Amino acid sequence: MNLSEKSIENVEYMIEQIKEKLKVLNLGAIKPSHFDEDMYEELKEIYDMVLRKNSFSPNEMQALVEELGSLRKK
């Protein structure tokens, strides 16, 4: 998958990977349909950071969820 290209498919892929890595319990809280290509760069930065780390503190998890929330479509 070429994540250097902005596409809805890439947004969906990155959101699913973030959810899996963070082990999001409330899966309905973060859906690929909540995001669009306008925030692609920001979402890609979060995706890259999440995949680099092996574990997250509760504070880091909260910050990531809040950041994803701020990127949601209005």
Residue pairs with C-beta under 8 A, 6 or more apart in sequence:
1 10
1 13
2 10
3 10
3 13
3 14
3 44
3 47
6 37
6 40
7 37
8 32
8 36
8 37
10 40
11 32
11 35
11 36
11 37
11 40
11 43
12 32
14 43
14 44
14 46
14 47
15 30
15 31
15 32
15 34
15 35
15 43
16 32
17 47
17 50
17 51
18 24
18 30
18 46
18 47
18 50
18 64
18 68
19 27
19 30
21 50
21 51
22 50
22 56
22 61
22 64
22 65
24 30
24 65
29 65
30 65
30 68
34 72
34 73
35 43
35 71
35 72
35 73
36 73
39 71
42 67
42 71
43 68
43 71
46 64
46 67
46 68
46 71
50 64
53 60
56 64
